[in-house]
Amino acid sequence: MRHEPLHPETVAVVAGRPARTPGAPLNAPLVPASTYHHGGDPVYGRDGNPGWAAFEDALGELEGGSCVAFGSGLAASGAILDELAAGARVVAQRAPYFGVAEQLRERAARGQIQLEALAELTPAALEAGVEGAKLVWVESPTNPMLDVVDLPAVIDVARAAGALVVVDNTFATPLGQSPLAAGADVVMHSATKLIGGHSDLLLGAAVTRDASLDQRLRDRRGSTGATPGVLEAYLALRGLRTLPARLGRAQGSACELVGRLEAHPRIARVRYPGTGTMVSFETTGTAEEAEAACEACRLIVHATSLGGVETSLERRARYASEREVGTPPTLIRLSVGLEHVDDLWADLAQALR
Ligand SMILES: Cc1ncc(COP(=O)(O)O)c(C=O)c1O
């Protein structure tokens, strides 16, 4: 059921619920099942699950398309990239999330795709490099540099060239931006992050308005076994219900922390797109000192990943040798959660001392 006239905050609460039936539960139940009685649909556990469908209804409605859930964000991005015919030209940013960058590089190294990686994905840079491209991969804001792409303009350029446009909307969430409404073909999510919101699951999603692409992605999920866990889908939907509330609160704290970080003598630069829960900052001094500051946090969790109720941080260049290329050595990515902002600041300030 579509709830178009409702606000996204309301859609997050009401979408994906079973029909109102006296005596039946409000929430879509958790249905562990590897097989189903013959004569209906689904037939086998890889084909579908009522819990996946509930999550898909809700996220699809928020993004304005039809959603296919996957076992992780990278399972979703891999399934989207598997759309490409051999030798297809792909344009992407040089530094999207490193897992996606690896999927692109690995395909290019095997000669499966021709990859054009742009230092900056501006409409002008894309205009110059888009000819013949079959797919343009966009991430905005980017992880971890928080670069922001002019989505409507970039989507227009890509579409005019006949390329499929994919937008990784993990950092902005459907509350922050609506790529499908701006003309993108596919929205991709790591629902592991803000949508799940509690650092207790892995889940991914692809959302599109193209019915045949939706069906191909659904079929590919089954044929590759990139299926979500039943518990994960249940928890992700539960997380989605509170996404607007969590986002609003964490965003307020993020803005406050940005101001305090900018005024701190040990901070060389703060990156913040002006909205959202992610802040990246560079410290003065060495990479070792930045790492020590992360380790010195007592309340803020020193761990990878992001988007949970707990505030966490990590010096991203700790992965530089293997994977994360071009990240400043002292850049610390901070994921702001729901603790009181003064407690967060007290912890950061003592860690930076
Ligand atoms: C922007 C972005 N896209 C995709 C992914 C991959 O998602 P997952 O970890 O759920 O596979 C991540 C994970 O950090 C991410 O931050």
The ligand as an ORCA input file, in Angstrom:
! r2SCAN-3c Opt
* xyz 0 1
  C      28.559      4.402      1.542
  C      28.609      2.914      1.726
  N      28.186      2.120      0.719
  C      28.222      0.779      0.833
  C      28.709      0.158      1.962
  C      28.762     -1.331      2.041
  O      27.725     -1.813      2.846
  P      27.798     -3.158      3.725
  O      28.859     -2.959      4.755
  O      26.415     -3.271      4.277
  O      28.136     -4.263      2.772
  C      29.155      0.949      3.028
  C      29.706      0.322      4.236
  O      30.369      0.978      5.032
  C      29.104      2.365      2.907
  O      29.524      3.168      3.889
*
